[in-house]
């Protein structure tokens, strides 16, 4: 039983480490990939967009994914960057924070 648990923990740890290595090329492959990869990409993008204050709550998962896909396709020179940064850049570009007038 201990061997199984150790093997499972090692697998999860390696998977988490591999996650940190993913870049925009991998994310675009996932978006264009099979159902499992597509769902991973959608969940990843949704997880980030939910924590971005300027993305309207009315934006659907599909819209966020489309924005990121378009950004990755139109900016191949940045695809080597970490995918979390690229998702953030894409969504910030599509949904910039509105500037408020200074008080006073």
C-alpha positions in Angstrom: 0.0 0.0 0.0 2.8 2.4 0.9 4.5 1.8 -2.5 1.3 2.7 -4.3 0.9 5.8 -2.2 4.5 6.9 -2.8 4.2 6.2 -6.6 0.9 8.2 -6.7 2.5 11.2 -4.8 5.5 11.1 -7.1 3.3 11.1 -10.2 1.2 14.0 -8.8 4.4 16.0 -7.9 5.9 15.4 -11.4 2.6 16.4 -13.0 2.5 19.6 -11.0 6.2 20.3 -12.0 5.4 19.7 -15.6 2.5 22.1 -15.3 4.9 24.9 -14.5 6.8 24.2 -17.7 3.9 24.7 -20.0 4.1 27.6 -22.5 1.8 29.2 -25.0 2.7 26.5 -27.7 1.4 23.8 -25.4 -1.7 25.8 -24.5 -2.6 26.3 -28.1 -2.0 22.6 -28.8 -4.4 21.9 -25.9 -7.0 24.3 -27.2 -6.9 22.6 -30.6 -6.5 19.1 -29.2 -8.8 16.3 -28.2 -11.7 16.7 -25.7 -9.5 16.1 -22.6 -6.9 18.6 -23.7 -9.5 21.1 -24.7 -11.3 20.8 -21.4 -8.0 21.2 -19.6 -7.3 24.4 -21.5 -10.8 25.7 -20.9 -10.6 25.0 -17.2 -7.1 26.6 -16.9 -8.3 29.8 -18.7 -11.5 29.9 -16.6 -9.5 29.6 -13.4 -7.3 32.5 -14.3 -10.2 34.7 -15.7 -12.2 34.2 -12.5 -9.5 35.9 -10.6 -9.1 38.8 -12.9 -11.1 41.8 -11.6 -11.7 43.5 -15.0 -13.0 40.4 -16.9 -16.8 40.9 -16.8 -18.7 38.1 -15.0 -20.9 37.8 -18.1 -18.0 36.5 -20.2 -18.5 32.9 -21.0 -15.9 30.1 -20.9 -16.0 29.9 -24.6 -15.5 33.6 -25.1 -12.4 33.6 -22.8 -11.0 30.6 -24.6 -11.6 32.3 -28.0 -9.8 35.4 -26.8 -6.8 33.5 -25.7 -6.7 31.3 -28.8 -6.9 34.4 -31.0 -4.1 36.1 -29.0 -1.9 33.0 -29.3 -2.5 32.7 -33.0 -1.8 36.4 -33.7 1.3 36.6 -31.5 3.4 33.6 -32.2 6.5 35.4 -31.1 5.3 35.2 -27.5 4.3 31.6 -27.4 7.5 30.5 -25.7 6.3 32.4 -22.5 4.6 30.7 -19.6 1.0 30.1 -20.4 -0.3 31.8 -17.3 1.3 35.1 -18.4 -0.1 34.8 -21.9 -3.6 34.1 -20.7 -3.4 37.1 -18.5 -2.0 39.3 -21.3 -4.8 38.1 -23.7 -7.6 38.7 -21.2 -6.2 42.1 -20.1 -6.0 43.2 -23.7 -9.6 42.1 -24.4 -11.0 43.4 -21.1 -8.9 46.3 -19.9 -9.8 47.8 -16.6 -11.8 51.0 -16.9 -9.9 54.0 -15.5 -11.8 55.9 -12.9 -11.7 59.7 -12.7 -9.6 60.9 -9.8 -11.6 62.2 -6.8 -11.1 65.8 -5.7 
